[in-house]
Amino acid sequence: MSGDPDQGDDIAIELAEASPRWREALPQAGAQALAAARAALAGGGRAFDGPGELSLVLGDDALVHGLNRAWRGKDAPTNVLSFGAGEGPLPPGAPRLLGDVELAFETVAAEAAAQGKPLSCHLAHLVVHGVLHLLGFDHESAAEAERMEALETRILAGLGVPDPYRLDEACHG
């Protein structure tokens, strides 16, 4: 497990590699996840002023399943969960806590295999997706989904990852 924060601009990203399976399957998983989170923060704008923090957890199905059951009432694992830290007054100089992005290795790896794309590309997409949720983006309506998908696609292109919503674009990880 890694606990070292990544400092980029004025947003610190705390990376926890809670499942060793990420590093076994993708030795640069942590670095790739951090790069995707930084790109999402830069490309998605910020919903607050001042310094901030976010937590990025490379976990497994058991971890995400438990969180999904406890916080969303869904008794199943999922690929990524985002938990915003909420709003409220802060002490002077305290960073705004954006929240947590939790990823489930087994589900993400199975989806990547089923979609015929490298794990690295799917990981980047889901990190960007999760961070954009923390920045206030959603996909509850068709218009919101279209806006969020277009932003994800633009951010991922900057990372060299093709449009995840087009099956004809190959990701070479």
Contacts in CASP RR format, 6 or more apart in sequence:
PFRMAT RR
TARGET T0000
AUTHOR 0000-0000-0000
METHOD contacts of the structure
MODEL  1
MSGDPDQGDDIAIELAEASPRWREALPQAGAQALAAARAALAGGGRAFDG
PGELSLVLGDDALVHGLNRAWRGKDAPTNVLSFGAGEGPLPPGAPRLLGD
VELAFETVAAEAAAQGKPLSCHLAHLVVHGVLHLLGFDHESAAEAERMEA
LETRILAGLGVPDPYRLDEACHG
1 16 0 8 1.000
1 17 0 8 1.000
1 18 0 8 1.000
2 15 0 8 1.000
2 16 0 8 1.000
2 17 0 8 1.000
2 30 0 8 1.000
3 14 0 8 1.000
3 15 0 8 1.000
3 16 0 8 1.000
4 15 0 8 1.000
5 12 0 8 1.000
5 13 0 8 1.000
5 14 0 8 1.000
5 15 0 8 1.000
5 53 0 8 1.000
6 12 0 8 1.000
6 13 0 8 1.000
6 14 0 8 1.000
6 15 0 8 1.000
6 34 0 8 1.000
6 38 0 8 1.000
8 38 0 8 1.000
9 41 0 8 1.000
9 42 0 8 1.000
10 50 0 8 1.000
10 51 0 8 1.000
10 52 0 8 1.000
11 41 0 8 1.000
11 46 0 8 1.000
11 51 0 8 1.000
11 52 0 8 1.000
11 53 0 8 1.000
11 54 0 8 1.000
11 98 0 8 1.000
12 51 0 8 1.000
12 52 0 8 1.000
12 53 0 8 1.000
12 54 0 8 1.000
12 95 0 8 1.000
13 34 0 8 1.000
13 37 0 8 1.000
13 38 0 8 1.000
13 53 0 8 1.000
13 54 0 8 1.000
13 55 0 8 1.000
13 56 0 8 1.000
14 53 0 8 1.000
14 54 0 8 1.000
14 55 0 8 1.000
14 56 0 8 1.000
15 30 0 8 1.000
15 33 0 8 1.000
15 34 0 8 1.000
15 56 0 8 1.000
15 57 0 8 1.000
15 58 0 8 1.000
16 55 0 8 1.000
16 56 0 8 1.000
16 57 0 8 1.000
16 58 0 8 1.000
16 59 0 8 1.000
17 23 0 8 1.000
17 29 0 8 1.000
17 30 0 8 1.000
17 58 0 8 1.000
17 59 0 8 1.000
18 57 0 8 1.000
18 58 0 8 1.000
18 59 0 8 1.000
18 60 0 8 1.000
18 63 0 8 1.000
19 58 0 8 1.000
19 59 0 8 1.000
19 60 0 8 1.000
19 63 0 8 1.000
19 105 0 8 1.000
21 60 0 8 1.000
21 105 0 8 1.000
21 106 0 8 1.000
21 109 0 8 1.000
22 29 0 8 1.000
22 30 0 8 1.000
22 58 0 8 1.000
22 59 0 8 1.000
22 105 0 8 1.000
23 29 0 8 1.000
23 30 0 8 1.000
25 105 0 8 1.000
25 109 0 8 1.000
25 119 0 8 1.000
26 32 0 8 1.000
26 119 0 8 1.000
26 120 0 8 1.000
26 123 0 8 1.000
28 120 0 8 1.000
29 58 0 8 1.000
29 120 0 8 1.000
29 123 0 8 1.000
30 58 0 8 1.000
32 120 0 8 1.000
32 123 0 8 1.000
32 124 0 8 1.000
33 56 0 8 1.000
33 58 0 8 1.000
33 103 0 8 1.000
33 123 0 8 1.000
33 124 0 8 1.000
33 127 0 8 1.000
34 56 0 8 1.000
35 124 0 8 1.000
35 159 0 8 1.000
36 123 0 8 1.000
36 124 0 8 1.000
36 125 0 8 1.000
36 127 0 8 1.000
36 128 0 8 1.000
36 131 0 8 1.000
36 159 0 8 1.000
37 54 0 8 1.000
37 56 0 8 1.000
37 101 0 8 1.000
37 127 0 8 1.000
37 128 0 8 1.000
37 131 0 8 1.000
39 128 0 8 1.000
39 155 0 8 1.000
39 156 0 8 1.000
39 158 0 8 1.000
39 159 0 8 1.000
40 127 0 8 1.000
40 128 0 8 1.000
40 130 0 8 1.000
40 131 0 8 1.000
40 132 0 8 1.000
40 135 0 8 1.000
40 155 0 8 1.000
41 54 0 8 1.000
41 131 0 8 1.000
41 135 0 8 1.000
43 151 0 8 1.000
43 154 0 8 1.000
43 155 0 8 1.000
44 132 0 8 1.000
44 135 0 8 1.000
44 137 0 8 1.000
44 151 0 8 1.000
44 155 0 8 1.000
45 135 0 8 1.000
46 135 0 8 1.000
47 135 0 8 1.000
47 136 0 8 1.000
48 96 0 8 1.000
50 95 0 8 1.000
50 96 0 8 1.000
51 93 0 8 1.000
51 95 0 8 1.000
51 96 0 8 1.000
52 95 0 8 1.000
52 96 0 8 1.000
52 97 0 8 1.000
52 98 0 8 1.000
53 95 0 8 1.000
53 96 0 8 1.000
53 97 0 8 1.000
53 98 0 8 1.000
53 99 0 8 1.000
54 97 0 8 1.000
54 98 0 8 1.000
54 99 0 8 1.000
54 100 0 8 1.000
54 101 0 8 1.000
54 131 0 8 1.000
54 134 0 8 1.000
55 99 0 8 1.000
55 100 0 8 1.000
55 101 0 8 1.000
56 100 0 8 1.000
56 101 0 8 1.000
56 127 0 8 1.000
57 63 0 8 1.000
57 100 0 8 1.000
57 101 0 8 1.000
57 102 0 8 1.000
57 103 0 8 1.000
58 103 0 8 1.000
58 105 0 8 1.000
59 102 0 8 1.000
59 103 0 8 1.000
59 104 0 8 1.000
59 105 0 8 1.000
60 104 0 8 1.000
60 105 0 8 1.000
60 106 0 8 1.000
61 77 0 8 1.000
61 104 0 8 1.000
61 105 0 8 1.000
61 106 0 8 1.000
61 107 0 8 1.000
62 77 0 8 1.000
63 102 0 8 1.000
63 104 0 8 1.000
64 77 0 8 1.000
64 78 0 8 1.000
64 79 0 8 1.000
64 80 0 8 1.000
64 81 0 8 1.000
64 102 0 8 1.000
64 103 0 8 1.000
64 104 0 8 1.000
64 107 0 8 1.000
65 75 0 8 1.000
65 76 0 8 1.000
65 77 0 8 1.000
65 104 0 8 1.000
67 81 0 8 1.000
67 83 0 8 1.000
67 102 0 8 1.000
68 74 0 8 1.000
68 75 0 8 1.000
68 76 0 8 1.000
68 77 0 8 1.000
68 78 0 8 1.000
68 81 0 8 1.000
69 75 0 8 1.000
69 76 0 8 1.000
71 81 0 8 1.000
71 83 0 8 1.000
72 81 0 8 1.000
77 104 0 8 1.000
77 106 0 8 1.000
77 107 0 8 1.000
78 104 0 8 1.000
78 107 0 8 1.000
79 103 0 8 1.000
79 104 0 8 1.000
79 107 0 8 1.000
79 108 0 8 1.000
79 111 0 8 1.000
79 126 0 8 1.000
80 101 0 8 1.000
80 102 0 8 1.000
80 103 0 8 1.000
80 104 0 8 1.000
80 108 0 8 1.000
80 126 0 8 1.000
80 127 0 8 1.000
80 129 0 8 1.000
80 130 0 8 1.000
81 100 0 8 1.000
81 101 0 8 1.000
81 102 0 8 1.000
82 99 0 8 1.000
82 100 0 8 1.000
82 101 0 8 1.000
82 102 0 8 1.000
82 130 0 8 1.000
82 131 0 8 1.000
82 133 0 8 1.000
82 134 0 8 1.000
83 99 0 8 1.000
83 100 0 8 1.000
83 102 0 8 1.000
84 98 0 8 1.000
84 99 0 8 1.000
84 100 0 8 1.000
84 133 0 8 1.000
84 134 0 8 1.000
85 96 0 8 1.000
85 97 0 8 1.000
85 98 0 8 1.000
85 99 0 8 1.000
85 100 0 8 1.000
86 97 0 8 1.000
86 99 0 8 1.000
90 96 0 8 1.000
98 131 0 8 1.000
98 134 0 8 1.000
98 135 0 8 1.000
99 134 0 8 1.000
101 127 0 8 1.000
101 130 0 8 1.000
101 131 0 8 1.000
101 133 0 8 1.000
101 134 0 8 1.000
103 123 0 8 1.000
103 126 0 8 1.000
103 127 0 8 1.000
108 119 0 8 1.000
108 122 0 8 1.000
108 123 0 8 1.000
108 126 0 8 1.000
109 119 0 8 1.000
111 122 0 8 1.000
112 118 0 8 1.000
112 119 0 8 1.000
112 121 0 8 1.000
112 122 0 8 1.000
112 123 0 8 1.000
115 122 0 8 1.000
115 167 0 8 1.000
117 164 0 8 1.000
117 170 0 8 1.000
117 171 0 8 1.000
118 171 0 8 1.000
118 172 0 8 1.000
118 173 0 8 1.000
120 171 0 8 1.000
120 173 0 8 1.000
121 161 0 8 1.000
121 162 0 8 1.000
121 164 0 8 1.000
121 171 0 8 1.000
121 173 0 8 1.000
122 164 0 8 1.000
124 156 0 8 1.000
124 159 0 8 1.000
124 161 0 8 1.000
125 152 0 8 1.000
125 156 0 8 1.000
125 161 0 8 1.000
125 164 0 8 1.000
128 152 0 8 1.000
128 155 0 8 1.000
128 156 0 8 1.000
129 148 0 8 1.000
129 152 0 8 1.000
132 148 0 8 1.000
132 151 0 8 1.000
132 152 0 8 1.000
132 155 0 8 1.000
137 144 0 8 1.000
137 147 0 8 1.000
137 148 0 8 1.000
137 151 0 8 1.000
138 144 0 8 1.000
138 148 0 8 1.000
139 145 0 8 1.000
139 148 0 8 1.000
139 149 0 8 1.000
149 165 0 8 1.000
152 164 0 8 1.000
153 163 0 8 1.000
153 164 0 8 1.000
153 165 0 8 1.000
156 162 0 8 1.000
156 163 0 8 1.000
156 164 0 8 1.000
157 163 0 8 1.000
161 171 0 8 1.000
161 173 0 8 1.000
162 169 0 8 1.000
162 170 0 8 1.000
162 171 0 8 1.000
163 169 0 8 1.000
164 171 0 8 1.000
END
